[in-house]
Amino acid sequence: MLELLYGFIYWQFVALVGVRYGYHRYWSHNEFEAPIFYEWISLFFGLFSGARSPLGWIGAHRMHHDFSDTDKDPHSPTHKGFYTVLFSLWTVKHIPRKYIKSIIQNQRIQFFHKYWKIIWFGSAVFLLLCGLKYFLIFWFYPFLFGQIGFGLLNTLGHKNGKPSNSLLAAFFTVGEGLHKKHHDYDISAN
C-alpha cells in the first residue's frame, strides 16, 4: 500500500514536469522559453506519465484545440465513445503537418519520438531487475495514474459539447482538470 502512495506522489511530479509544463504548456502551447536541459527533462518525464511519443501527443493536443468536441477532435467522448476516451484507447491515424511543423525538426523531439518505446520498456526491465517495488513506484503506478488522469480529463473535461472543469480530473493531472479555463485562455497551439 505504501508503494501505491509513493507511486502517486511520484506521478504528481512526473505529470507536473513531463506533461503539464512539458508536453502541454511548453511544447504544445509555447507558453514560455526554456533551456535545452529542460527540454530533455520534460520529454523524459513525459514518457513516464504514460504520454508516449511527444510528437503524437503534441499533434493530437493541437488538433483537439482546433476541433474541440467535433468529429475531428482526436479524443472527443461524444464522437469517439465515452469508454474509448476514458480508457485512452483512441488513436489518431494521421496528424497533419501543420500541427507539428514547429517541433518536428527539434532533435530532442525526434530522439524521443524514435526511441520512446525502447526507453520506456527498457526502464521497465531495469526497474524490475532492481525490485518489484521500484517497478511499481517508478513505472507501473505513474503509467496507471496517467491513464486514469488523461482518461478523466478527456471525458469529464467536456460536457454538452463545451469545455468544463473537473476537480476529479484536476486531482489526477496536477490541475489540468480546470479545462474550461484552459480553453477560455487558449494560446495559439501552433
Secondary structure, 3 states (H helix, E strand, C coil): CHHHHHHHHHHHHHHHHHHHHHHHHHHHCCCCCCCHHHHHHHHHHHHHHHHCCHHHHHHHHHHHHHCCCCCCCCCCHHHHCHHHHHCCCCCCCCCCHHHCCCCCCCHHHHHHHHHHHHHHHHHHHHHHHHCHHHHHHHHHHHHHHHHHHHHHHHHHCEECCEECECHHHHHHCCCCCEHHHHHHCCCCCC
